[in-house]
Amino acid sequence: MLDALREEVLEANLELVRRGLVIYTFGNASGIDRGSGLVVIKPSGVPYEKMTPADLVITDLEGRIIEGKLRPSSDLDTHLVLYRTYLSIGGVVHTHSEAATAWAQARKEIPCLGTTHADYFHGPVPVTHPLEPAEIQNDYEENTGIAIVRRFTGGGLNPSEVPGVLVAGHGPFAWGETALEAAHNAVILEYLAKMAAATLTINPAASPISTELHDQHFFRKHGSGATYGQPDC
């Protein structure tokens, strides 16, 4: 089932390895086929170098396994909350990449200190509130997804304009219209986390760029008036 999506999700997972965002069996990537409502996700604890498309697990949006002999990623329920809540999301990636995870552990959002950040995120990279003990003890992975949604809803954030989040004390999640775009955004998120940390080390008083400069860079790459790149042929 879903052979093309299996291939894409495998490639998204391998991109995390190539870019140094995961080690050993850390992290996971998934993709959804909106037509069937089925999700393809990395199996739990399987080394990347041994993974094949056939190893990937297919579930429905309630987490029921439709096809696959292996257990799906332990973060499946977090992915599913995002897919059920935001129809614009077609792929989700979770890593424990070093710099972004450090910001998540510090429970600090990543401010937009320059135009590289503004090219990809329309605002700071947000951080969730810590989960309550009861949320950790019961349905932890689902509650992680709910915490992300709560942060976006409470902050009036658009997941299409802010394609990632830091889960407090845990690590980053990123998403996109496809699994490969989600992996791309996860790579960018780690890059931004490193640059922000370096900037604040050089100048602890560095402040976010102006709204005008931020909007100029974001909207020249995104939205109906985007001018970056080549027009569709």
C-alpha positions as a Markdown table, in Angstrom:
| # | Residue | x | y | z |
|---|---|---|---|---|
| 1 | Met | 0.0 | 0.0 | 0.0 |
| 2 | Leu | 1.0 | 3.6 | -0.6 |
| 3 | Asp | 4.3 | 2.7 | -2.3 |
| 4 | Ala | 5.2 | 6.2 | -3.3 |
| 5 | Leu | 4.5 | 7.6 | 0.1 |
| 6 | Arg | 6.5 | 4.9 | 1.7 |
| 7 | Glu | 9.5 | 5.9 | -0.5 |
| 8 | Glu | 9.1 | 9.5 | 0.4 |
| 9 | Val | 8.8 | 8.9 | 4.1 |
| 10 | Leu | 11.9 | 6.7 | 4.1 |
| 11 | Glu | 13.8 | 9.4 | 2.2 |
| 12 | Ala | 12.6 | 12.0 | 4.8 |
| 13 | Asn | 13.9 | 9.8 | 7.6 |
| 14 | Leu | 17.3 | 9.3 | 5.8 |
| 15 | Glu | 17.6 | 13.0 | 5.3 |
| 16 | Leu | 17.6 | 13.5 | 9.0 |
| 17 | Val | 20.6 | 11.1 | 9.2 |
| 18 | Arg | 22.4 | 12.8 | 6.4 |
| 19 | Arg | 22.0 | 16.2 | 8.0 |
| 20 | Gly | 23.2 | 15.0 | 11.4 |
| 21 | Leu | 19.9 | 15.6 | 13.1 |
| 22 | Val | 19.6 | 12.1 | 14.5 |
| 23 | Ile | 21.9 | 9.5 | 15.9 |
| 24 | Tyr | 21.3 | 5.8 | 16.4 |
| 25 | Thr | 17.5 | 5.3 | 16.4 |
| 26 | Phe | 16.5 | 8.8 | 17.5 |
| 27 | Gly | 13.8 | 10.7 | 15.7 |
| 28 | Asn | 11.1 | 9.9 | 13.2 |
| 29 | Ala | 9.3 | 11.2 | 10.1 |
| 30 | Ser | 5.9 | 10.4 | 8.8 |
| 31 | Gly | 3.6 | 11.4 | 5.9 |
| 32 | Ile | -0.1 | 11.3 | 5.3 |
| 33 | Asp | -2.2 | 10.4 | 2.3 |
| 34 | Arg | -5.1 | 12.7 | 2.7 |
| 35 | Gly | -7.2 | 10.8 | 0.1 |
| 36 | Ser | -7.3 | 7.6 | 2.2 |
| 37 | Gly | -6.6 | 9.2 | 5.6 |
| 38 | Leu | -3.7 | 6.8 | 6.1 |
| 39 | Val | -0.3 | 7.7 | 7.7 |
| 40 | Val | 3.1 | 6.1 | 6.9 |
| 41 | Ile | 5.6 | 6.4 | 9.8 |
| 42 | Lys | 9.0 | 5.0 | 10.8 |
| 43 | Pro | 8.9 | 1.9 | 12.9 |
| 44 | Ser | 10.1 | 2.2 | 16.5 |
| 45 | Gly | 13.7 | 1.5 | 17.4 |
| 46 | Val | 14.8 | 0.3 | 13.9 |
| 47 | Pro | 18.3 | 1.5 | 12.8 |
| 48 | Tyr | 18.1 | 3.8 | 9.9 |
| 49 | Glu | 20.8 | 2.0 | 7.9 |
| 50 | Lys | 18.7 | -1.2 | 8.0 |
| 51 | Met | 15.3 | 0.4 | 7.2 |
| 52 | Thr | 13.5 | -0.4 | 4.0 |
| 53 | Pro | 10.2 | 0.9 | 2.6 |
| 54 | Ala | 8.6 | -2.3 | 3.6 |
| 55 | Asp | 9.5 | -1.7 | 7.3 |
| 56 | Leu | 7.4 | 1.4 | 7.5 |
| 57 | Val | 4.1 | 1.1 | 9.3 |
| 58 | Ile | 0.8 | 2.3 | 7.9 |
| 59 | Thr | -1.9 | 3.4 | 10.4 |
| 60 | Asp | -5.2 | 5.2 | 10.2 |
| 61 | Leu | -5.8 | 8.6 | 11.9 |
| 62 | Glu | -6.8 | 6.8 | 15.1 |
| 63 | Gly | -3.6 | 4.9 | 15.3 |
| 64 | Arg | -4.9 | 1.5 | 14.2 |
| 65 | Ile | -2.3 | -0.5 | 12.3 |
| 66 | Ile | -3.5 | -1.1 | 8.7 |
| 67 | Glu | -0.3 | -2.6 | 7.3 |
| 68 | Gly | 3.1 | -3.5 | 8.8 |
| 69 | Lys | 4.7 | -6.1 | 11.0 |
| 70 | Leu | 6.6 | -3.7 | 13.2 |
| 71 | Arg | 5.5 | -1.4 | 15.9 |
| 72 | Pro | 5.1 | 2.2 | 14.8 |
| 73 | Ser | 7.2 | 5.1 | 16.3 |
| 74 | Ser | 6.4 | 5.8 | 19.9 |
| 75 | Asp | 5.6 | 9.4 | 18.9 |
| 76 | Leu | 2.9 | 8.3 | 16.5 |
| 77 | Asp | 0.1 | 9.8 | 18.6 |
| 78 | Thr | 1.8 | 13.2 | 18.5 |
| 79 | His | 1.9 | 13.1 | 14.7 |
| 80 | Leu | -1.7 | 12.0 | 14.5 |
| 81 | Val | -2.9 | 14.9 | 16.6 |
| 82 | Leu | -1.2 | 17.3 | 14.2 |
| 83 | Tyr | -2.7 | 15.6 | 11.2 |
| 84 | Arg | -6.2 | 15.5 | 12.6 |
| 85 | Thr | -6.0 | 19.2 | 13.7 |
| 86 | Tyr | -4.2 | 20.8 | 10.7 |
| 87 | Leu | -5.3 | 19.6 | 7.2 |
| 88 | Ser | -2.5 | 21.7 | 5.7 |
| 89 | Ile | 0.1 | 19.4 | 7.2 |
| 90 | Gly | 1.2 | 16.5 | 5.0 |
| 91 | Gly | 4.4 | 15.4 | 6.8 |
| 92 | Val | 5.7 | 15.6 | 10.4 |
| 93 | Val | 9.3 | 15.2 | 11.7 |
| 94 | His | 10.5 | 14.8 | 15.2 |
| 95 | Thr | 14.2 | 14.9 | 16.2 |
| 96 | His | 16.4 | 15.4 | 19.2 |
| 97 | Ser | 18.8 | 17.6 | 17.2 |
| 98 | Glu | 21.4 | 19.2 | 19.5 |
| 99 | Ala | 20.8 | 22.9 | 19.3 |
| 100 | Ala | 17.0 | 22.9 | 18.9 |
| 101 | Thr | 16.7 | 20.4 | 21.8 |
| 102 | Ala | 18.9 | 22.7 | 23.9 |
| 103 | Trp | 16.5 | 25.5 | 23.4 |
| 104 | Ala | 13.6 | 23.2 | 24.2 |
| 105 | Gln | 15.3 | 22.1 | 27.4 |
| 106 | Ala | 15.9 | 25.7 | 28.3 |
| 107 | Arg | 12.2 | 26.3 | 27.6 |
| 108 | Lys | 13.0 | 29.3 | 25.5 |
| 109 | Glu | 11.5 | 30.3 | 22.2 |
| 110 | Ile | 14.0 | 31.0 | 19.4 |
| 111 | Pro | 13.8 | 34.8 | 18.6 |
| 112 | Cys | 14.0 | 36.0 | 15.0 |
| 113 | Leu | 17.4 | 37.7 | 15.2 |
| 114 | Gly | 18.0 | 37.9 | 11.4 |
| 115 | Thr | 16.7 | 37.5 | 7.9 |
| 116 | Thr | 17.7 | 33.8 | 7.6 |
| 117 | His | 15.1 | 33.0 | 10.3 |
| 118 | Ala | 12.6 | 35.4 | 8.7 |
| 119 | Asp | 12.8 | 33.5 | 5.4 |
| 120 | Tyr | 11.3 | 30.4 | 7.0 |
| 121 | Phe | 9.4 | 31.3 | 10.2 |
| 122 | His | 6.9 | 34.2 | 10.5 |
| 123 | Gly | 7.8 | 34.9 | 14.1 |
| 124 | Pro | 9.9 | 33.2 | 16.7 |
| 125 | Val | 10.1 | 29.5 | 17.0 |
| 126 | Pro | 7.6 | 28.9 | 19.8 |
| 127 | Val | 8.0 | 26.7 | 22.8 |
| 128 | Thr | 5.1 | 24.8 | 24.5 |
| 129 | His | 4.2 | 24.9 | 28.1 |
| 130 | Pro | 5.5 | 21.9 | 30.1 |
| 131 | Leu | 3.1 | 19.0 | 30.5 |
| 132 | Glu | 1.3 | 18.5 | 33.8 |
| 133 | Pro | 2.1 | 15.3 | 35.7 |
| 134 | Ala | -1.3 | 13.8 | 34.8 |
| 135 | Glu | -0.7 | 14.6 | 31.1 |
| 136 | Ile | 2.7 | 12.7 | 31.3 |
| 137 | Gln | 1.3 | 9.7 | 33.1 |
| 138 | Asn | -1.7 | 9.2 | 30.9 |
| 139 | Asp | -1.6 | 9.4 | 27.0 |
| 140 | Tyr | 1.7 | 11.2 | 27.1 |
| 141 | Glu | 2.3 | 11.2 | 23.3 |
| 142 | Glu | -1.2 | 12.4 | 22.5 |
| 143 | Asn | -0.9 | 15.1 | 25.2 |
| 144 | Thr | 2.4 | 16.2 | 23.6 |
| 145 | Gly | 0.4 | 16.9 | 20.4 |
| 146 | Ile | -2.3 | 18.6 | 22.3 |
| 147 | Ala | 0.3 | 20.8 | 24.0 |
| 148 | Ile | 1.5 | 21.9 | 20.5 |
| 149 | Val | -2.0 | 22.7 | 19.3 |
| 150 | Arg | -2.7 | 24.5 | 22.5 |
| 151 | Arg | 0.4 | 26.7 | 22.0 |
| 152 | Phe | -0.6 | 27.5 | 18.4 |
| 153 | Thr | -4.2 | 28.2 | 19.2 |
| 154 | Gly | -3.4 | 30.3 | 22.3 |
| 155 | Gly | -0.8 | 32.3 | 20.4 |
| 156 | Gly | -2.9 | 32.7 | 17.3 |
| 157 | Leu | -0.1 | 31.0 | 15.3 |
| 158 | Asn | -0.6 | 29.6 | 11.8 |
| 159 | Pro | 1.2 | 26.3 | 11.3 |
| 160 | Ser | 1.7 | 27.1 | 7.6 |
| 161 | Glu | 3.7 | 30.2 | 8.6 |
| 162 | Val | 5.4 | 28.7 | 11.7 |
| 163 | Pro | 6.4 | 25.2 | 10.5 |
| 164 | Gly | 7.9 | 24.0 | 13.8 |
| 165 | Val | 7.8 | 24.1 | 17.5 |
| 166 | Leu | 9.9 | 23.3 | 20.6 |
| 167 | Val | 8.3 | 20.9 | 23.1 |
| 168 | Ala | 9.4 | 22.1 | 26.5 |
| 169 | Gly | 12.0 | 19.7 | 28.0 |
| 170 | His | 11.7 | 17.4 | 25.0 |
| 171 | Gly | 12.7 | 18.5 | 21.6 |
| 172 | Pro | 11.6 | 19.9 | 18.2 |
| 173 | Phe | 8.8 | 18.9 | 15.9 |
| 174 | Ala | 8.6 | 20.3 | 12.3 |
| 175 | Trp | 6.1 | 19.8 | 9.5 |
| 176 | Gly | 5.3 | 20.7 | 6.0 |
| 177 | Glu | 3.0 | 19.9 | 3.1 |
| 178 | Thr | 5.0 | 16.7 | 2.5 |
| 179 | Ala | 7.3 | 14.5 | 4.5 |
| 180 | Leu | 10.3 | 15.8 | 2.6 |
| 181 | Glu | 9.3 | 19.4 | 3.3 |
| 182 | Ala | 8.9 | 18.5 | 6.9 |
| 183 | Ala | 12.5 | 17.1 | 7.0 |
| 184 | His | 13.7 | 20.3 | 5.2 |
| 185 | Asn | 12.1 | 22.5 | 7.8 |
| 186 | Ala | 13.6 | 20.3 | 10.6 |
| 187 | Val | 17.0 | 20.9 | 9.1 |
| 188 | Ile | 16.3 | 24.7 | 8.9 |
| 189 | Leu | 15.1 | 24.8 | 12.5 |
| 190 | Glu | 18.3 | 23.2 | 13.8 |
| 191 | Tyr | 20.3 | 25.7 | 11.7 |
| 192 | Leu | 18.3 | 28.6 | 13.2 |
| 193 | Ala | 18.8 | 27.3 | 16.7 |
| 194 | Lys | 22.6 | 27.2 | 16.2 |
| 195 | Met | 22.7 | 30.7 | 14.8 |
| 196 | Ala | 20.5 | 32.2 | 17.5 |
| 197 | Ala | 22.7 | 30.6 | 20.3 |
| 198 | Ala | 25.9 | 31.9 | 18.6 |
| 199 | Thr | 24.4 | 35.4 | 18.2 |
| 200 | Leu | 23.4 | 35.6 | 21.8 |
| 201 | Thr | 26.8 | 34.4 | 22.9 |
| 202 | Ile | 28.5 | 37.1 | 20.9 |
| 203 | Asn | 25.9 | 39.7 | 22.0 |
| 204 | Pro | 23.6 | 38.7 | 24.8 |
| 205 | Ala | 21.6 | 42.0 | 24.2 |
| 206 | Ala | 20.8 | 41.2 | 20.6 |
| 207 | Ser | 17.2 | 41.9 | 19.8 |
| 208 | Pro | 14.8 | 40.6 | 17.2 |
| 209 | Ile | 14.7 | 42.3 | 13.8 |
| 210 | Ser | 12.0 | 44.8 | 13.0 |
| 211 | Thr | 8.5 | 43.6 | 11.9 |
| 212 | Glu | 9.1 | 45.4 | 8.6 |
| 213 | Leu | 12.3 | 43.5 | 7.8 |
| 214 | His | 10.8 | 40.2 | 9.1 |
| 215 | Asp | 7.7 | 40.6 | 6.9 |
| 216 | Gln | 9.8 | 41.6 | 3.8 |
| 217 | His | 11.8 | 38.4 | 4.0 |
| 218 | Phe | 9.0 | 36.0 | 4.9 |
| 219 | Phe | 6.5 | 37.2 | 2.3 |
| 220 | Arg | 8.9 | 37.4 | -0.6 |
| 221 | Lys | 9.2 | 33.6 | -0.2 |
| 222 | His | 5.7 | 32.7 | 0.9 |
| 223 | Gly | 2.1 | 33.5 | 0.0 |
| 224 | Ser | 0.4 | 34.7 | -3.2 |
| 225 | Gly | 2.8 | 37.6 | -3.7 |
| 226 | Ala | 6.0 | 35.6 | -3.3 |
| 227 | Thr | 8.8 | 36.6 | -5.7 |
| 228 | Tyr | 11.6 | 34.2 | -4.7 |
| 229 | Gly | 12.5 | 31.4 | -7.1 |
| 230 | Gln | 11.1 | 30.8 | -10.6 |
| 231 | Pro | 7.4 | 30.9 | -11.7 |
| 232 | Asp | 5.8 | 27.6 | -12.4 |
| 233 | Cys | 6.1 | 26.5 | -16.1 |
